């Protein structure tokens, strides 16, 4: 099974899985990159997975569904172009012989979901939309800090080998912020250099792994003493785990 990030817009990735004959895509905000990949590889689109309702994730759904007959799966509580098979945490969908477990991960949007496959060619795979990024997390447009923290905790509990397929190439800006939070984190410094080298070659930094993110992502490390101290230096009211997370998220919102 091939896993391919299809660039879209300025920094989106539309993830494609294919077996040489059939394909599934995740969060196709733009249909054209998908059409191009289908034609290039000689593929038939069989399914579309949607994590949340934002236009840069659903803008190409209608055209792709109408043009291919692909089945669309999406969150139960968000406005997704119909027809769509609605899913929520605890559900699963079977696509191309793969079983994807569905997790509720509200925060970025109120009804955001993620898809986790326990074994794809020897390792787990996570399509997490805009909830978790490499080195960062999504902005809280509709949810609360407590919701996003709980969602990230749920993702962090997945196996460390899980490949993290998020939908934006935000890694370098996220890591610059992460270094401000944890300037003495050696794993972070090494990962920054690794990702910087990839981007200089115009290669994607993704997928990451959960094991990697747990070492370098401040939003998964809000209970680490160094991150807690940094949060309190930014906001003296950051006196519990939710407020620590909220302080780090606000700091990131303001970070230049």
C-alpha positions in Angstrom: 0.0 0.0 0.0 1.4 3.4 -1.0 1.0 6.5 1.2 1.4 9.8 -0.7 0.9 13.4 0.5 -0.6 15.4 -2.4 0.3 19.1 -2.0 -2.7 21.5 -2.2 -3.1 25.2 -1.9 -0.1 26.8 -0.2 0.6 24.3 2.7 -2.1 21.6 2.7 -1.6 17.9 2.2 -4.3 15.6 0.8 -3.3 12.1 1.9 -3.7 9.3 -0.6 -3.5 5.6 0.0 -3.4 3.3 -3.0 -2.7 -0.3 -3.9 -1.9 0.2 -7.6 -5.6 -0.1 -8.6 -7.8 1.6 -6.0 -7.3 4.7 -3.8 -8.6 6.5 -0.8 -8.0 10.2 -0.1 -8.3 12.2 3.1 -9.6 15.8 3.4 -9.6 16.7 -0.3 -10.0 20.5 -0.1 -9.2 20.7 -3.8 -10.2 18.1 -6.4 -7.5 18.8 -8.9 -4.4 17.3 -7.2 -6.5 14.1 -6.7 -7.5 14.0 -10.3 -3.9 14.4 -11.3 -2.7 11.6 -9.0 -5.5 9.3 -10.1 -4.6 9.8 -13.7 -0.8 9.6 -13.1 -1.1 6.2 -11.3 -4.1 4.8 -13.2 -6.2 4.6 -10.1 -9.9 4.4 -9.2 -11.0 6.4 -6.2 -13.0 4.2 -3.9 -13.4 6.3 -0.7 -13.0 9.7 0.8 -12.3 10.3 4.5 -13.2 13.7 6.0 -12.0 14.8 9.4 -13.8 18.2 9.7 -15.9 20.7 7.9 -13.4 23.5 7.0 -13.4 24.4 3.2 -9.7 23.5 2.7 -10.7 19.9 3.7 -14.0 19.5 1.9 -13.9 21.8 -1.1 -13.2 18.9 -3.5 -15.5 16.3 -2.1 -18.5 16.9 -4.3 -16.5 16.9 -7.6 -14.6 13.8 -6.6 -17.7 11.9 -5.4 -19.8 12.9 -8.4 -17.0 12.0 -10.8 -16.0 8.7 -9.3 -18.8 7.3 -7.2 -16.5 7.2 -4.2 -18.1 6.6 -0.8 -17.6 9.6 1.6 -17.1 9.1 5.3 -17.2 12.1 7.7 -18.0 13.4 11.2 -21.5 12.9 12.6 -21.9 16.4 14.0 -20.5 18.6 11.3 -21.8 20.0 8.0 -20.2 17.9 5.3 -21.4 17.7 1.7 -24.1 15.0 1.4 -24.3 12.1 0.9 -21.9 11.1 3.6 -21.7 8.1 5.9 -21.6 9.7 9.4 -19.1 8.5 12.0 -18.3 9.3 15.6 -15.9 8.0 18.3 -16.2 4.2 18.7 -17.3 3.7 15.1 -15.2 2.2 12.4 -15.1 2.1 8.6 -13.6 -0.5 6.3 -11.8 0.9 3.3 -9.8 -1.1 0.8 -9.5 -4.0 3.2 -8.3 -1.7 6.0 -10.2 -1.1 9.3 -10.1 2.5 10.5 -11.1 3.2 14.1 -12.8 6.6 14.6 -11.8 8.9 17.5 -13.7 12.0 18.6 -11.1 14.8 18.8 -13.0 18.1 19.4 -11.1 21.3 19.8 -10.1 22.7 16.4 -13.8 22.2 15.5 -16.6 21.0 17.6 -17.1 17.7 15.8 -13.6 16.9 14.5 -12.8 13.2 14.2 -9.6 11.2 13.4 -9.1 7.9 11.7 -6.6 5.3 13.1 -5.6 2.0 11.4 -3.8 -0.4 13.7 -1.7 -2.0 11.0 -0.9 -0.8 7.6 2.2 -2.6 6.2 3.6 -3.2 9.7 2.8 0.0 11.5 -0.2 2.0 12.7 -1.5 5.0 10.8 -3.3 8.1 12.0 -5.2 10.7 9.9 -5.7 13.5 12.4 -6.7 16.4 10.2 -6.0 19.7 12.0 -5.9 18.4 15.6 -2.3 17.3 15.9 0.5 18.8 13.8 4.2 17.9 13.9 5.5 20.1 16.6 2.1 21.7 17.2 -1.7 21.5 17.3 -4.7 23.2 15.7 -6.1 26.5 16.7 -9.2 26.3 18.9 -11.8 27.8 16.6 -14.8 26.0 18.1 -13.6 24.0 21.1 -12.2 24.7 24.5 -8.6 24.1 25.9 -10.0 21.3 28.0 -11.5 19.6 24.9 -8.3 19.9 22.9 -6.1 18.7 25.7 -8.3 15.6 26.1 -8.2 15.1 22.4 -4.4 15.3 22.3 -4.3 12.9 25.3 -6.4 10.4 23.4 -4.0 10.6 20.4 -0.9 10.4 22.6 -2.2 7.2 24.1 -1.9 5.4 20.7 1.1 3.3 20.0 4.4 5.2 19.6 5.0 3.7 16.1 1.8 5.4 14.8 2.5 7.4 11.7 1.0 10.9 12.1 -0.5 12.2 8.9 -1.7 15.7 9.5 -2.9 18.0 6.8 -0.6 21.0 6.8 3.1 21.6 6.3 3.4 23.8 9.4 6.3 21.9 10.9 9.1 24.4 10.7 7.0 27.3 12.2 5.8 24.9 14.9 9.3 23.8 15.8 10.5 27.4 16.0 7.9 28.0 18.6 8.7 24.7 20.3 12.3 25.8 20.7 11.2 28.9 22.4 9.2 26.8 24.9 12.0 24.2 25.4 15.3 25.7 24.3 17.3 22.9 26.0 15.4 20.0 24.5 18.1 18.0 22.6 15.6 15.8 20.8 13.9 18.9 19.6 17.1 20.5 18.3 18.0 17.3 16.4 14.5 17.1 14.9 14.6 20.7 13.9 17.8 20.1 11.9 16.3 17.0 10.3 13.1 18.8 9.2 15.1 21.8 8.0 17.2 19.6 5.7 14.0 18.0 4.3 12.4 21.4 3.5 15.6 22.6 1.9 15.2 19.7 -0.5 11.5 20.6 -0.9 10.5 17.3 0.7 7.6 16.9 3.2 8.4 16.6 6.9 5.4 14.3 7.2 4.4 11.8 8.3 5.9 12.1 11.8 5.4 9.4 14.5 3.7 9.7 17.9 7.0 8.6 19.6 8.7 11.6 17.9 6.0 14.0 18.8 6.0 13.0 22.4 9.7 14.1 22.5 9.4 17.4 20.8 5.8 18.7 20.6 5.0 21.2 23.5 1.3 20.5 23.2 1.9 16.8 24.0 4.3 17.8 26.7 2.3 20.3 28.8 2.9 18.1 32.0 6.7 18.3 31.6 8.3 20.5 34.2 10.1 22.6 31.6 6.9 23.3 29.6 5.0 24.0 32.7 7.6 26.6 33.8 7.6 28.2 30.4 3.8 28.4 30.4 3.8 30.1 33.8 6.5 32.6 32.7 4.0 33.5 29.9 0.9 33.5 32.1 1.2 33.4 35.9 -2.3 32.0 36.1 -1.3 28.8 34.4 -1.7 26.8 37.6 -3.3 23.6 36.4 -2.9 21.3 33.4 -5.7 22.9 31.4 -4.4 26.4 32.0 -0.9 25.3 31.1 -2.2 24.1 27.8 -4.3 27.2 27.2 -1.3 29.4 28.0 1.0 27.5 25.5 -1.8 27.7 22.9 -2.2 31.5 23.4 1.5 32.0 23.3 1.7 30.1 20.0 -1.2 32.3 18.6 0.9 35.4 19.4 4.3 34.0 18.4 6.2 35.7 15.6 
